[in-house]
C-alpha cells in the first residue's frame, strides 16, 4: 500500500491539513464512536502531527506529545484510522511511525499512552505493556500503557 507520510509541528500545518486531521478525528471519535467530548483540548498547538495519506485522502492520524503535556513521559495520542483502511495494516504502520517519531524527537525515552481497552492487544503487539487500572474516559474504557525502549 503506497502511503504518503506528513509529519509536522502544529505551526507548520497548512489550513487544509489541519482541517483534514480535525475532520478525521471528529468522524471517528465523535460520530462513529458516539462520544461527545471536546476534541480540541489545547494540546495540539504543542505537538507534532503525523498524517498518513492514501490516494490524496487522509486515512490515519496520530499526534506526538512532548513530556509534561498529557503525562510526565512523552506520549502518542488521538491515534485514529479511517474505516476504509481498517484491517489493512495501516494502524500498525501509523503507530510504528509515531513511535519512531517520538524517539527521534525526544530520544529513547519511555512513551505512555491512554489506550482504548479494546485495542490493548494491538498495542501489546507493538511492545506496549499495560500499567495501571482500567478507567473510563468519555464513556469508553481505557488503560494506560507504556513502551520502554530499554525493555525491547
N, C-alpha and C positions, 0 to 999 in steps of 0.2 A: 504494500500500500504506500503510494507516494504521498508524503505529507510535507508541509512547509511549517517549520517552527519559527515563531517570533517570540523573542524574549527581551523585554524592555522594562525599565523603571516606569512608574506611573507617569512621570513628567515627559516621557518620550512617546507615549501612546498617541496615535492620531485620534481625532474625534471618531472616525469610523471604527477603529479597533476598540476604543472604549465602549462605544455603543454595542458592538457585537458581543463583547465579553459580558456586559451587564444584561443584555438580552438573553444570552445562553444561560447565565446563572438564574435569571428570573424564570425562564422557560422550564428549567428542570427543578430548581429548589422551591419555587413558589407555586407554579402551575401543576407540574407533573407530580411532585411530592405533596401537594396540597398543604404547604407550610407557610403560614402568614408570619413573616418576620422582616425586619429591616435589614436587607442585604447590604446596603451601603452604610458601613459601620465606621467610617473614617479611618480605616486601616489601609485601604487601597493606596492612598497617597504616599505611604511609607514603604511600599512593597514593590517587588519586581513581579511581572506578569508573564506567564507562559501561555501562548496561544498556539494551538495546532490547527492547521487548515488542510482540508482535502477538497480539491476541485474548487478553490477560492471560497470555500464555505468554512466558517469556524465550527469545528466539531468537538473540540476538547479544550479545557482551560484549567489552569491552577495558578494560585498566587504563592510566591515565595516570600515569607515573612521574616524580617530580622528578629533576633532575640530581643526579648523585652516588650514585644508588642502584644502577642497572644499568649505566649508562655515565656518563661525565663530562657528557654532554648529557642533557636531558630525553628521555624515550622513551615509547613505547606498547608494551605487551606483552600477552600472553595473549589475543591477538586471535582470536576464535572466532565462527563462525556455526553454528547448528544445521542439521542435514541437511534439515529441512523448508523452509528458506528459501534454500538454495544455488541460485545461478543466477537469483535474483530481483532482484539489485542491492543486497541488504541488506548485503553485505560492504563495498561502496563507501560506502553511507550510514554504516555503523559507523565505518570508518576516517576518512572525512572529518570526521565529528562528533568523533572523538578528536583529530584534528589541530587542529581549531578550538578544542577544549577546552584542548589543550596550549598553543596560542598565547595564549588568553585568560588562562590561569593564569600562564604563565611569560614572556609576551612573544614577539616574533617571533625566537625562537632556533632554532638547528638542532635537529632531532629525529632521534634514532638508533634504529633497530630491529634486532632479530635476526630476519630473515625466514626462514621455511622456503623452501628453494630453489625448490620447485615453484611458489611464489606470487610469485616475483620479478617477473614481467611485470605481475601485478596491482598490486603496489606501485609499479612504474615508471609505470603509468598514473595514479597519484596524485601523481607528482612525486618519488618517492624514487629515489636513484641508488646503485648498488652501490658499496661501499667495502670493500676487503679480500678476503681469501681465503675460499673455501668451508670450513666447518668442521662437524664432527659434534657434534651436541648430542642426547644421549639416543637415538642411533641414527638421527637424521634430519639430512640435510644442511641447513645454514643458511648465510646470508650476511648480513653487516651492511650496512645501507642507511641513507642519510641523506637528510633533506629539509631543504634550506637555503632559508629563505624569501627570502633575498637573490637567489637564483638564479631565482626564479619571475618 
